[in-house]
């Protein structure tokens, strides 16, 4: 089966075509753009199809990251994935950015025990995946979350936490986003019924609705 994987939840705008029959990435494009995913994503996807000499009609499923990450980026990726899947009547699989980072750490082959995934969320906060639970916490509260557990670290917030922690930890990587190939392979193993394409928002958006006076002023 051919899978189209998309990731726009971070600074990257990435797409890949994965053929599970040979465990092969047959098309892959990753651009470090920061912002502007809506303007670039369809061109990135188009370049993937060009590399692979495939058409949309060849797809069996679409995979898309669901966050946590950029609110706008997550919405762009999911709306694009849903639109493609709807037009082709194929499923969409949602992959957590935190789970993808953890999978990348495990795929490197150096993981020896438990793993904490820490993704920097700015404002002295981090997105954390620990014991299959995702949440947002302040860095200064993380030692209390982990207690005396033995574990290794990964993610863009791993170094910051390690510097603040009273206990040294092994860091497997400090990526802010997993490679799109990792996301594709992880999503291909997941059941779409257990991995819906719904955004994973762990904190409220920065933008606040404008308040309207009840007096009409």
Backbone as JSON Lines, residues from 0, in Angstrom:
{"i":0,"aa":"X","n":[0.84,-1.19,0.0],"ca":[0.0,0.0,0.0],"c":[0.88,1.25,0.0]}
{"i":1,"aa":"X","n":[0.4,2.28,-0.67],"ca":[1.1,3.55,-0.69],"c":[0.46,4.51,0.31]}
{"i":2,"aa":"X","n":[1.27,5.09,1.17],"ca":[0.82,6.05,2.17],"c":[1.4,7.42,1.85]}
{"i":3,"aa":"X","n":[0.61,8.46,2.03],"ca":[1.1,9.84,1.99],"c":[1.17,10.34,3.41]}
{"i":4,"aa":"X","n":[2.35,10.74,3.86],"ca":[2.54,11.27,5.22],"c":[2.82,12.76,5.16]}
{"i":5,"aa":"X","n":[2.18,13.52,6.05],"ca":[2.32,14.97,6.09],"c":[2.7,15.41,7.51]}
{"i":6,"aa":"X","n":[3.55,16.42,7.59],"ca":[3.89,17.01,8.89],"c":[4.05,18.52,8.74]}
{"i":7,"aa":"X","n":[3.16,19.26,9.38],"ca":[3.23,20.72,9.4],"c":[3.06,21.25,10.82]}
{"i":8,"aa":"X","n":[3.3,20.41,11.8],"ca":[3.04,20.79,13.19],"c":[4.17,21.62,13.8]}
{"i":9,"aa":"X","n":[5.31,21.71,13.1],"ca":[6.45,22.45,13.64],"c":[6.96,23.44,12.6]}
{"i":10,"aa":"X","n":[8.25,23.72,12.66],"ca":[8.88,24.63,11.69],"c":[9.05,23.98,10.33]}
{"i":11,"aa":"X","n":[8.87,22.68,10.25],"ca":[9.06,21.96,9.0],"c":[7.75,21.84,8.22]}
{"i":12,"aa":"X","n":[7.89,21.82,6.91],"ca":[6.78,21.49,6.02],"c":[7.24,20.25,5.26]}
{"i":13,"aa":"X","n":[6.69,19.1,5.59],"ca":[7.25,17.84,5.1],"c":[6.17,16.91,4.57]}
{"i":14,"aa":"X","n":[6.54,16.15,3.56],"ca":[5.65,15.14,3.01],"c":[6.5,13.97,2.52]}
{"i":15,"aa":"X","n":[5.92,12.78,2.58],"ca":[6.62,11.6,2.09],"c":[5.61,10.6,1.56]}
{"i":16,"aa":"X","n":[6.03,9.83,0.58],"ca":[5.26,8.71,0.07],"c":[5.97,7.44,0.48]}
{"i":17,"aa":"X","n":[5.24,6.56,1.16],"ca":[5.82,5.34,1.72],"c":[5.13,4.12,1.13]}
{"i":18,"aa":"X","n":[5.91,3.18,0.64],"ca":[5.4,1.93,0.09],"c":[5.73,0.82,1.07]}
{"i":19,"aa":"X","n":[4.7,0.31,1.74],"ca":[4.96,-0.69,2.78],"c":[5.31,-2.06,2.21]}
{"i":20,"aa":"X","n":[5.12,-2.26,0.91],"ca":[5.46,-3.55,0.32],"c":[6.96,-3.79,0.32]}
{"i":21,"aa":"X","n":[7.72,-2.73,0.25],"ca":[9.18,-2.87,0.3],"c":[9.8,-2.05,1.4]}
{"i":22,"aa":"X","n":[8.96,-1.55,2.32],"ca":[9.43,-0.67,3.4],"c":[10.3,0.44,2.82]}
{"i":23,"aa":"X","n":[9.76,1.13,1.78],"ca":[10.56,2.11,1.06],"c":[9.89,3.48,1.03]}
{"i":24,"aa":"X","n":[10.67,4.5,1.31],"ca":[10.24,5.88,1.08],"c":[10.53,6.18,-0.4]}
{"i":25,"aa":"X","n":[9.49,6.36,-1.19],"ca":[9.67,6.52,-2.63],"c":[9.62,7.99,-3.07]}
{"i":26,"aa":"X","n":[9.23,8.86,-2.16],"ca":[9.24,10.3,-2.41],"c":[9.29,11.02,-1.09]}
{"i":27,"aa":"X","n":[10.13,12.05,-0.98],"ca":[10.28,12.74,0.3],"c":[10.76,14.16,0.09]}
{"i":28,"aa":"X","n":[10.06,15.11,0.7],"ca":[10.47,16.52,0.64],"c":[10.27,17.12,2.02]}
{"i":29,"aa":"X","n":[11.29,17.78,2.55],"ca":[11.2,18.49,3.82],"c":[11.78,19.88,3.65]}
{"i":30,"aa":"X","n":[10.99,20.89,4.0],"ca":[11.44,22.27,3.93],"c":[11.35,22.9,5.31]}
{"i":31,"aa":"X","n":[12.43,23.54,5.73],"ca":[12.44,24.24,7.01],"c":[11.98,25.67,6.74]}
{"i":32,"aa":"X","n":[10.68,25.92,6.93],"ca":[10.11,27.21,6.54],"c":[9.67,28.06,7.72]}
{"i":33,"aa":"X","n":[9.57,27.47,8.89],"ca":[9.11,28.24,10.04],"c":[7.6,28.45,10.0]}
{"i":34,"aa":"X","n":[7.17,29.32,9.1],"ca":[5.74,29.6,8.91],"c":[5.4,29.52,7.42]}
{"i":35,"aa":"X","n":[4.11,29.67,7.12],"ca":[3.68,29.67,5.72],"c":[3.41,28.29,5.17]}
{"i":36,"aa":"X","n":[3.01,27.34,6.03],"ca":[2.73,25.98,5.59],"c":[1.61,25.93,4.54]}
{"i":37,"aa":"X","n":[0.61,26.76,4.7],"ca":[-0.53,26.73,3.78],"c":[-0.09,27.05,2.36]}
{"i":38,"aa":"X","n":[0.89,27.92,2.23],"ca":[1.35,28.33,0.9],"c":[2.27,27.29,0.26]}
{"i":39,"aa":"X","n":[2.94,26.47,1.06],"ca":[3.94,25.55,0.52],"c":[3.52,24.09,0.46]}
{"i":40,"aa":"X","n":[2.55,23.68,1.26],"ca":[2.3,22.25,1.44],"c":[1.93,21.55,0.14]}
{"i":41,"aa":"X","n":[1.05,22.1,-0.65],"ca":[0.62,21.39,-1.86],"c":[1.77,21.25,-2.85]}
{"i":42,"aa":"X","n":[2.66,22.24,-2.91],"ca":[3.83,22.12,-3.79],"c":[4.78,21.04,-3.28]}
{"i":43,"aa":"X","n":[4.93,20.95,-1.96],"ca":[5.78,19.91,-1.37],"c":[5.21,18.53,-1.68]}
{"i":44,"aa":"X","n":[3.9,18.38,-1.55],"ca":[3.26,17.11,-1.88],"c":[3.44,16.79,-3.35]}
{"i":45,"aa":"X","n":[3.24,17.77,-4.19],"ca":[3.39,17.56,-5.62],"c":[4.78,17.09,-6.0]}
{"i":46,"aa":"X","n":[5.81,17.64,-5.34],"ca":[7.18,17.21,-5.62],"c":[7.4,15.77,-5.2]}
{"i":47,"aa":"X","n":[6.75,15.34,-4.12],"ca":[6.84,13.93,-3.7],"c":[6.3,13.0,-4.77]}
{"i":48,"aa":"X","n":[5.12,13.34,-5.28],"ca":[4.53,12.5,-6.32],"c":[5.41,12.47,-7.57]}
{"i":49,"aa":"X","n":[6.02,13.6,-7.88],"ca":[6.91,13.67,-9.04],"c":[8.12,12.76,-8.84]}
{"i":50,"aa":"X","n":[8.71,12.79,-7.64],"ca":[9.86,11.94,-7.35],"c":[9.5,10.46,-7.5]}
{"i":51,"aa":"X","n":[8.31,10.09,-7.02],"ca":[7.9,8.69,-6.98],"c":[7.23,8.22,-8.27]}
{"i":52,"aa":"X","n":[6.94,9.14,-9.18],"ca":[6.2,8.81,-10.41],"c":[4.87,8.14,-10.07]}
{"i":53,"aa":"X","n":[4.17,8.71,-9.09],"ca":[2.88,8.2,-8.66],"c":[1.82,9.29,-8.82]}
{"i":54,"aa":"X","n":[0.55,8.86,-8.7],"ca":[-0.59,9.77,-8.76],"c":[-1.38,9.66,-7.46]}
{"i":55,"aa":"X","n":[-2.24,10.63,-7.21],"ca":[-3.09,10.57,-6.02],"c":[-3.91,9.29,-5.98]}
{"i":56,"aa":"X","n":[-4.33,8.82,-7.14],"ca":[-5.15,7.61,-7.21],"c":[-4.41,6.37,-6.72]}
{"i":57,"aa":"X","n":[-3.08,6.44,-6.58],"ca":[-2.3,5.31,-6.09],"c":[-2.34,5.19,-4.56]}
{"i":58,"aa":"X","n":[-2.84,6.21,-3.89],"ca":[-2.8,6.23,-2.42],"c":[-3.8,5.26,-1.81]}
{"i":59,"aa":"X","n":[-3.37,4.67,-0.67],"ca":[-4.27,3.82,0.11],"c":[-4.7,4.46,1.4]}
{"i":60,"aa":"X","n":[-3.81,5.27,2.0],"ca":[-4.12,5.97,3.25],"c":[-3.29,7.24,3.32]}
{"i":61,"aa":"X","n":[-3.76,8.19,4.13],"ca":[-3.03,9.42,4.41],"c":[-2.68,9.45,5.89]}
{"i":62,"aa":"X","n":[-1.48,9.88,6.2],"ca":[-1.0,10.0,7.58],"c":[-0.68,11.47,7.84]}
{"i":63,"aa":"X","n":[-1.05,11.98,9.0],"ca":[-0.78,13.38,9.3],"c":[-0.51,13.56,10.79]}
{"i":64,"aa":"X","n":[0.48,14.4,11.11],"ca":[0.73,14.71,12.5],"c":[-0.4,15.58,13.06]}
{"i":65,"aa":"X","n":[-0.72,15.37,14.32],"ca":[-1.84,16.05,14.96],"c":[-1.39,17.02,16.05]}
{"i":66,"aa":"X","n":[-0.07,17.2,16.21],"ca":[0.44,18.05,17.26],"c":[0.86,17.21,18.47]}
{"i":67,"aa":"X","n":[1.22,17.87,19.55],"ca":[1.15,19.31,19.77],"c":[2.19,20.07,18.96]}
{"i":68,"aa":"X","n":[1.92,21.35,18.76],"ca":[2.81,22.18,17.99],"c":[2.12,23.47,17.59]}
{"i":69,"aa":"X","n":[2.44,23.96,16.42],"ca":[1.83,25.18,15.91],"c":[0.35,24.97,15.66]}
{"i":70,"aa":"X","n":[-0.5,25.82,16.25],"ca":[-1.94,25.69,16.04],"c":[-2.27,25.81,14.56]}
{"i":71,"aa":"X","n":[-1.7,26.81,13.9],"ca":[-1.98,27.02,12.49],"c":[-1.43,25.87,11.66]}
{"i":72,"aa":"X","n":[-0.21,25.45,11.95],"ca":[0.39,24.36,11.2],"c":[-0.39,23.08,11.31]}
{"i":73,"aa":"X","n":[-0.84,22.74,12.51],"ca":[-1.63,21.53,12.71],"c":[-2.92,21.59,11.89]}
{"i":74,"aa":"X","n":[-3.58,22.73,11.91],"ca":[-4.83,22.88,11.15],"c":[-4.6,22.74,9.65]}
{"i":75,"aa":"X","n":[-3.51,23.32,9.17],"ca":[-3.2,23.23,7.73],"c":[-2.98,21.78,7.32]}
{"i":76,"aa":"X","n":[-2.17,21.07,8.08],"ca":[-1.89,19.68,7.75],"c":[-3.12,18.79,7.78]}
{"i":77,"aa":"X","n":[-3.9,18.92,8.85],"ca":[-5.08,18.07,8.99],"c":[-6.14,18.39,7.95]}
{"i":78,"aa":"X","n":[-6.37,19.66,7.65],"ca":[-7.38,20.0,6.65],"c":[-6.96,19.49,5.28]}
{"i":79,"aa":"X","n":[-5.67,19.57,4.98],"ca":[-5.18,19.06,3.7],"c":[-5.31,17.54,3.64]}
{"i":80,"aa":"X","n":[-4.92,16.86,4.71],"ca":[-5.02,15.4,4.75],"c":[-6.46,14.95,4.61]}
{"i":81,"aa":"X","n":[-7.37,15.6,5.32],"ca":[-8.78,15.23,5.25],"c":[-9.35,15.48,3.86]}
{"i":82,"aa":"X","n":[-8.94,16.6,3.25],"ca":[-9.44,16.92,1.92],"c":[-9.0,15.89,0.89]}
{"i":83,"aa":"X","n":[-7.73,15.49,0.94],"ca":[-7.22,14.48,0.02],"c":[-7.93,13.15,0.24]}
{"i":84,"aa":"X","n":[-8.05,12.76,1.51],"ca":[-8.68,11.49,1.83],"c":[-10.15,11.46,1.44]}
{"i":85,"aa":"X","n":[-10.85,12.57,1.65],"ca":[-12.26,12.64,1.3],"c":[-12.45,12.47,-0.2]}
{"i":86,"aa":"X","n":[-11.59,13.14,-0.98],"ca":[-11.7,13.05,-2.43],"c":[-11.43,11.66,-2.96]}
{"i":87,"aa":"X","n":[-10.6,10.9,-2.24],"ca":[-10.23,9.55,-2.69],"c":[-10.98,8.45,-1.94]}
{"i":88,"aa":"X","n":[-11.77,8.84,-0.93],"ca":[-12.51,7.87,-0.09],"c":[-11.55,6.87,0.57]}
{"i":89,"aa":"X","n":[-10.49,7.43,1.17],"ca":[-9.52,6.6,1.89],"c":[-9.37,7.13,3.31]}
{"i":90,"aa":"X","n":[-8.85,6.32,4.23],"ca":[-8.73,6.75,5.63],"c":[-7.59,7.74,5.87]}
{"i":91,"aa":"X","n":[-7.71,8.48,6.99],"ca":[-6.64,9.34,7.48],"c":[-6.23,8.84,8.86]}
{"i":92,"aa":"X","n":[-4.94,8.75,9.1],"ca":[-4.39,8.3,10.38],"c":[-3.69,9.48,11.05]}
{"i":93,"aa":"X","n":[-4.04,9.76,12.29],"ca":[-3.4,10.84,13.04],"c":[-2.25,10.33,13.89]}
{"i":94,"aa":"X","n":[-1.11,11.0,13.8],"ca":[0.08,10.59,14.56],"c":[0.51,11.75,15.46]}
{"i":95,"aa":"X","n":[0.64,11.49,16.74],"ca":[1.12,12.48,17.69],"c":[2.58,12.83,17.4]}
{"i":96,"aa":"X","n":[2.89,14.11,17.41],"ca":[4.27,14.55,17.22],"c":[5.17,13.98,18.32]}
{"i":97,"aa":"X","n":[4.64,13.89,19.53],"ca":[5.41,13.34,20.65],"c":[5.69,11.85,20.44]}
{"i":98,"aa":"X","n":[4.68,11.11,19.99],"ca":[4.87,9.68,19.73],"c":[5.88,9.46,18.62]}
{"i":99,"aa":"X","n":[5.86,10.32,17.61],"ca":[6.81,10.2,16.51],"c":[8.24,10.45,16.99]}
{"i":100,"aa":"X","n":[8.43,11.44,17.86],"ca":[9.75,11.7,18.42],"c":[10.24,10.52,19.26]}
{"i":101,"aa":"X","n":[9.33,9.92,20.02],"ca":[9.68,8.74,20.82],"c":[10.05,7.57,19.92]}
{"i":102,"aa":"X","n":[9.3,7.4,18.83],"ca":[9.57,6.32,17.9],"c":[10.94,6.51,17.25]}
{"i":103,"aa":"X","n":[11.28,7.75,16.93],"ca":[12.59,8.04,16.35],"c":[13.7,7.68,17.33]}
{"i":104,"aa":"X","n":[13.5,7.96,18.61],"ca":[14.5,7.6,19.62],"c":[14.67,6.1,19.7]}
{"i":105,"aa":"X","n":[13.57,5.37,19.66],"ca":[13.65,3.92,19.71],"c":[14.25,3.32,18.46]}
{"i":106,"aa":"X","n":[13.97,3.93,17.31],"ca":[14.47,3.41,16.04],"c":[15.98,3.51,15.94]}
{"i":107,"aa":"X","n":[16.58,4.45,16.69],"ca":[18.03,4.61,16.65],"c":[18.76,3.42,17.3]}
{"i":108,"aa":"X","n":[18.01,2.63,18.08],"ca":[18.58,1.42,18.65],"c":[19.37,1.62,19.92]}
{"i":109,"aa":"X","n":[19.37,2.85,20.46],"ca":[20.17,3.11,21.67],"c":[19.31,3.21,22.93]}
{"i":110,"aa":"X","n":[18.01,3.06,22.79],"ca":[17.12,3.12,23.95],"c":[17.27,1.85,24.78]}
{"i":111,"aa":"X","n":[17.55,2.01,26.07],"ca":[17.79,0.84,26.92],"c":[16.72,0.65,27.99]}
{"i":112,"aa":"X","n":[15.85,1.65,28.18],"ca":[14.83,1.53,29.22],"c":[13.64,2.41,28.93]}
{"i":113,"aa":"X","n":[13.11,3.05,29.95],"ca":[11.97,3.94,29.79],"c":[12.4,5.24,29.1]}
{"i":114,"aa":"X","n":[11.43,5.9,28.49],"ca":[11.73,7.1,27.72],"c":[10.74,8.21,28.08]}
{"i":115,"aa":"X","n":[11.26,9.42,28.27],"ca":[10.43,10.61,28.42],"c":[10.68,11.51,27.22]}
{"i":116,"aa":"X","n":[9.62,11.88,26.52],"ca":[9.73,12.78,25.38],"c":[9.36,14.18,25.83]}
{"i":117,"aa":"X","n":[10.27,15.13,25.63],"ca":[10.05,16.5,26.09],"c":[10.25,17.44,24.9]}
{"i":118,"aa":"X","n":[9.17,18.08,24.52],"ca":[9.18,19.0,23.37],"c":[9.01,20.42,23.89]}
{"i":119,"aa":"X","n":[9.97,21.28,23.59],"ca":[9.92,22.64,24.1],"c":[8.67,23.36,23.61]}
{"i":120,"aa":"X","n":[7.92,23.97,24.53],"ca":[6.69,24.68,24.2],"c":[6.81,26.18,24.46]}
{"i":121,"aa":"X","n":[8.04,26.65,24.79],"ca":[8.31,28.05,25.1],"c":[7.58,28.46,26.39]}
{"i":122,"aa":"X","n":[7.75,29.7,26.78],"ca":[7.15,30.24,28.01],"c":[7.47,29.4,29.24]}
{"i":123,"aa":"X","n":[8.68,28.82,29.27],"ca":[9.09,28.0,30.41],"c":[8.28,26.71,30.52]}
{"i":124,"aa":"X","n":[7.65,26.3,29.42],"ca":[6.82,25.09,29.43],"c":[7.32,24.08,28.4]}
{"i":125,"aa":"X","n":[6.89,22.84,28.61],"ca":[7.24,21.76,27.69],"c":[6.05,20.84,27.5]}
{"i":126,"aa":"X","n":[5.92,20.31,26.3],"ca":[4.98,19.22,26.04],"c":[5.7,17.93,26.42]}
{"i":127,"aa":"X","n":[5.03,17.08,27.17],"ca":[5.69,15.89,27.71],"c":[4.87,14.65,27.4]}
{"i":128,"aa":"X","n":[5.55,13.61,26.95],"ca":[4.94,12.28,26.81],"c":[5.64,11.35,27.79]}
{"i":129,"aa":"X","n":[4.87,10.88,28.76],"ca":[5.43,10.03,29.82],"c":[4.38,9.01,30.21]}
{"i":130,"aa":"X","n":[4.74,7.73,30.19],"ca":[3.81,6.65,30.52],"c":[2.52,6.75,29.69]}
{"i":131,"aa":"X","n":[2.68,7.01,28.4],"ca":[1.58,7.07,27.44],"c":[0.61,8.23,27.68]}
{"i":132,"aa":"X","n":[1.02,9.2,28.49],"ca":[0.18,10.36,28.76],"c":[0.88,11.62,28.27]}
{"i":133,"aa":"X","n":[0.16,12.43,27.48],"ca":[0.71,13.68,26.96],"c":[0.12,14.84,27.73]}
{"i":134,"aa":"X","n":[0.96,15.79,28.11],"ca":[0.5,16.97,28.84],"c":[1.49,18.11,28.66]}
{"i":135,"aa":"X","n":[1.07,19.3,29.06],"ca":[1.97,20.45,29.05],"c":[2.27,20.83,30.49]}
{"i":136,"aa":"X","n":[3.56,21.05,30.78],"ca":[3.98,21.35,32.15],"c":[5.12,22.35,32.13]}
{"i":137,"aa":"X","n":[5.32,23.04,33.25],"ca":[6.47,23.9,33.41],"c":[7.71,23.04,33.63]}
{"i":138,"aa":"X","n":[8.84,23.52,33.12],"ca":[10.08,22.77,33.3],"c":[10.38,22.53,34.77]}
{"i":139,"aa":"X","n":[10.09,23.52,35.62],"ca":[10.45,23.38,37.02],"c":[9.55,22.4,37.78]}
{"i":140,"aa":"X","n":[8.53,21.86,37.1],"ca":[7.66,20.87,37.74],"c":[7.93,19.45,37.26]}
{"i":141,"aa":"X","n":[8.83,19.31,36.3],"ca":[9.02,18.0,35.67],"c":[9.68,16.99,36.6]}
{"i":142,"aa":"X","n":[10.61,17.42,37.41],"ca":[11.23,16.48,38.35],"c":[10.18,15.83,39.24]}
{"i":143,"aa":"X","n":[9.17,16.6,39.62],"ca":[8.1,16.05,40.44],"c":[7.26,15.03,39.69]}
{"i":144,"aa":"X","n":[7.11,15.23,38.38],"ca":[6.35,14.27,37.57],"c":[7.08,12.93,37.47]}
{"i":145,"aa":"X","n":[8.37,12.97,37.27],"ca":[9.13,11.74,37.06],"c":[9.52,11.04,38.35]}
{"i":146,"aa":"X","n":[9.62,11.78,39.44],"ca":[10.0,11.18,40.7],"c":[11.37,10.52,40.63]}
{"i":147,"aa":"X","n":[11.45,9.3,41.14],"ca":[12.72,8.57,41.18],"c":[12.87,7.6,40.01]}
{"i":148,"aa":"X","n":[12.01,7.71,39.0],"ca":[12.04,6.77,37.88],"c":[13.34,6.88,37.1]}
{"i":149,"aa":"X","n":[13.78,5.75,36.56],"ca":[14.94,5.7,35.68],"c":[14.45,5.8,34.24]}
{"i":150,"aa":"X","n":[15.02,6.73,33.49],"ca":[14.56,6.9,32.11],"c":[15.58,7.68,31.3]}
{"i":151,"aa":"X","n":[15.39,7.67,29.99],"ca":[16.2,8.44,29.07],"c":[15.33,9.52,28.45]}
{"i":152,"aa":"X","n":[15.94,10.46,27.74],"ca":[15.23,11.64,27.24],"c":[15.35,11.76,25.72]}
{"i":153,"aa":"X","n":[14.34,12.4,25.13],"ca":[14.45,12.81,23.74],"c":[13.56,14.04,23.53]}
{"i":154,"aa":"X","n":[13.8,14.74,22.44],"ca":[12.99,15.91,22.1],"c":[13.74,17.22,22.31]}
{"i":155,"aa":"X","n":[13.18,18.29,21.74],"ca":[13.85,19.6,21.76],"c":[13.95,20.21,23.14]}
{"i":156,"aa":"X","n":[13.17,19.73,24.1],"ca":[13.25,20.23,25.47],"c":[14.09,19.37,26.38]}
{"i":157,"aa":"X","n":[14.67,18.3,25.84],"ca":[15.43,17.37,26.68],"c":[16.64,18.04,27.31]}
{"i":158,"aa":"X","n":[17.36,18.83,26.54],"ca":[18.55,19.49,27.08],"c":[18.21,20.49,28.16]}
{"i":159,"aa":"X","n":[17.15,21.27,27.94],"ca":[16.74,22.26,28.93],"c":[16.35,21.59,30.24]}
{"i":160,"aa":"X","n":[15.57,20.51,30.15],"ca":[15.19,19.8,31.36],"c":[16.4,19.2,32.05]}
{"i":161,"aa":"X","n":[17.3,18.6,31.27],"ca":[18.48,17.97,31.85],"c":[19.34,18.99,32.59]}
{"i":162,"aa":"X","n":[19.44,20.18,32.05],"ca":[20.24,21.23,32.71],"c":[19.64,21.65,34.04]}
{"i":163,"aa":"X","n":[18.32,21.56,34.15],"ca":[17.64,21.99,35.38],"c":[17.48,20.85,36.39]}
{"i":164,"aa":"X","n":[17.54,19.63,35.92],"ca":[17.27,18.48,36.77],"c":[18.42,18.21,37.73]}
{"i":165,"aa":"X","n":[18.1,17.65,38.85],"ca":[19.12,17.28,39.83],"c":[19.77,15.94,39.49]}
{"i":166,"aa":"X","n":[19.2,15.22,38.53],"ca":[19.72,13.91,38.14],"c":[20.09,13.9,36.67]}
{"i":167,"aa":"X","n":[21.32,13.61,36.31],"ca":[21.72,13.55,34.89],"c":[20.96,12.44,34.16]}
{"i":168,"aa":"X","n":[20.57,12.73,32.92],"ca":[19.86,11.75,32.1],"c":[20.53,11.63,30.74]}
{"i":169,"aa":"X","n":[20.47,10.46,30.16],"ca":[20.98,10.27,28.81],"c":[19.99,10.86,27.81]}
{"i":170,"aa":"X","n":[20.49,11.66,26.88],"ca":[19.65,12.27,25.85],"c":[19.9,11.55,24.52]}
{"i":171,"aa":"X","n":[18.84,10.99,23.94],"ca":[18.97,10.24,22.7],"c":[18.92,11.13,21.47]}
{"i":172,"aa":"X","n":[18.13,12.18,21.52],"ca":[18.15,13.2,20.47],"c":[17.45,14.44,21.01]}
{"i":173,"aa":"X","n":[17.65,15.58,20.33],"ca":[17.01,16.84,20.72],"c":[16.26,17.44,19.53]}
{"i":174,"aa":"X","n":[15.56,16.59,18.8],"ca":[14.79,17.03,17.64],"c":[13.51,17.74,18.04]}
{"i":175,"aa":"X","n":[13.12,18.75,17.28],"ca":[11.82,19.41,17.46],"c":[10.73,18.73,16.65]}
{"i":176,"aa":"X","n":[11.13,17.93,15.66],"ca":[10.18,17.2,14.83],"c":[10.86,15.92,14.35]}
{"i":177,"aa":"X","n":[10.11,14.85,14.34],"ca":[10.66,13.59,13.83],"c":[10.79,13.65,12.31]}
{"i":178,"aa":"X","n":[11.74,12.95,11.73],"ca":[11.82,12.88,10.28],"c":[10.51,12.37,9.68]}
{"i":179,"aa":"X","n":[10.16,12.89,8.53],"ca":[8.89,12.5,7.91],"c":[8.87,11.01,7.57]}
{"i":180,"aa":"X","n":[10.03,10.42,7.3],"ca":[10.08,8.98,7.05],"c":[9.67,8.19,8.29]}
{"i":181,"aa":"X","n":[10.09,8.66,9.46],"ca":[9.7,8.02,10.72],"c":[8.19,8.12,10.93]}
{"i":182,"aa":"X","n":[7.64,9.3,10.66],"ca":[6.19,9.51,10.8],"c":[5.43,8.59,9.87]}
{"i":183,"aa":"X","n":[5.92,8.44,8.64],"ca":[5.26,7.58,7.67],"c":[5.25,6.13,8.13]}
{"i":184,"aa":"X","n":[6.39,5.65,8.58],"ca":[6.48,4.24,9.0],"c":[5.67,3.98,10.26]}
{"i":185,"aa":"X","n":[5.68,4.93,11.18],"ca":[4.88,4.78,12.4],"c":[3.39,4.76,12.07]}
{"i":186,"aa":"X","n":[2.95,5.72,11.26],"ca":[1.54,5.78,10.91],"c":[1.05,4.56,10.16]}
{"i":187,"aa":"X","n":[1.91,3.99,9.35],"ca":[1.52,2.81,8.57],"c":[1.24,1.61,9.46]}
{"i":188,"aa":"X","n":[1.8,1.61,10.67],"ca":[1.57,0.5,11.61],"c":[0.31,0.69,12.44]}
{"i":189,"aa":"X","n":[-0.3,1.87,12.36],"ca":[-1.41,2.21,13.25],"c":[-2.76,1.93,12.6]}
{"i":190,"aa":"X","n":[-3.72,1.6,13.42],"ca":[-5.1,1.38,12.97],"c":[-5.83,2.71,12.96]}
{"i":191,"aa":"X","n":[-6.43,3.05,11.83],"ca":[-7.08,4.36,11.72],"c":[-8.22,4.54,12.71]}
{"i":192,"aa":"X","n":[-8.83,3.44,13.15],"ca":[-9.93,3.55,14.12],"c":[-9.43,3.94,15.5]}
{"i":193,"aa":"X","n":[-8.17,3.65,15.78],"ca":[-7.58,3.98,17.08],"c":[-6.71,5.23,17.01]}
{"i":194,"aa":"X","n":[-6.57,5.81,15.82],"ca":[-5.71,6.98,15.64],"c":[-6.41,8.0,14.76]}
{"i":195,"aa":"X","n":[-7.48,8.61,15.27],"ca":[-8.25,9.56,14.46],"c":[-7.46,10.83,14.16]}
{"i":196,"aa":"X","n":[-7.75,11.49,13.05],"ca":[-7.05,12.72,12.68],"c":[-7.64,13.94,13.37]}
{"i":197,"aa":"X","n":[-7.52,13.97,14.69],"ca":[-8.02,15.07,15.5],"c":[-6.86,15.81,16.14]}
{"i":198,"aa":"X","n":[-6.89,17.14,16.13],"ca":[-5.76,17.9,16.67],"c":[-5.52,17.64,18.15]}
{"i":199,"aa":"X","n":[-4.25,17.55,18.52],"ca":[-3.87,17.36,19.92],"c":[-3.4,18.7,20.45]}
{"i":200,"aa":"X","n":[-4.32,19.44,21.04],"ca":[-4.0,20.74,21.63],"c":[-3.85,20.56,23.13]}
{"i":201,"aa":"X","n":[-2.67,20.81,23.65],"ca":[-2.41,20.63,25.08],"c":[-2.51,21.93,25.86]}
{"i":202,"aa":"X","n":[-2.58,23.06,25.18],"ca":[-2.81,24.32,25.86],"c":[-3.61,25.23,24.95]}
{"i":203,"aa":"X","n":[-4.18,26.28,25.52],"ca":[-5.04,27.18,24.77],"c":[-4.23,27.97,23.74]}
{"i":204,"aa":"X","n":[-4.85,28.38,22.64],"ca":[-4.14,29.17,21.62],"c":[-3.78,30.55,22.14]}
{"i":205,"aa":"X","n":[-2.76,31.17,21.5],"ca":[-2.33,32.51,21.89],"c":[-3.41,33.54,21.58]}
{"i":206,"aa":"X","n":[-4.07,33.38,20.43],"ca":[-5.07,34.35,20.0],"c":[-6.31,34.24,20.88]}
{"i":207,"aa":"X","n":[-6.82,35.36,21.33],"ca":[-8.02,35.4,22.15],"c":[-9.14,36.1,21.39]}
{"i":208,"aa":"X","n":[-10.38,35.61,21.53],"ca":[-11.49,36.27,20.85],"c":[-11.69,37.69,21.37]}
{"i":209,"aa":"X","n":[-12.04,38.58,20.47],"ca":[-12.27,39.97,20.87],"c":[-13.54,40.07,21.71]}
{"i":210,"aa":"X","n":[-13.44,40.75,22.84],"ca":[-14.59,40.93,23.71],"c":[-15.47,42.06,23.18]}
{"i":211,"aa":"X","n":[-16.77,41.8,23.14],"ca":[-17.72,42.81,22.67],"c":[-18.54,43.29,23.85]}
{"i":212,"aa":"X","n":[-18.58,44.58,24.04],"ca":[-19.33,45.15,25.17],"c":[-20.81,44.85,25.06]}
{"i":213,"aa":"X","n":[-21.41,44.44,26.18],"ca":[-22.85,44.21,26.16],"c":[-23.63,45.5,26.04]}
{"i":214,"aa":"X","n":[-22.92,46.63,26.21],"ca":[-23.58,47.93,26.09],"c":[-23.52,48.47,24.66]}
{"i":215,"aa":"X","n":[-22.86,47.67,23.8],"ca":[-22.76,48.08,22.41],"c":[-21.74,49.17,22.18]}
{"i":216,"aa":"X","n":[-20.82,49.39,23.11],"ca":[-19.82,50.44,22.98],"c":[-18.54,49.92,22.33]}
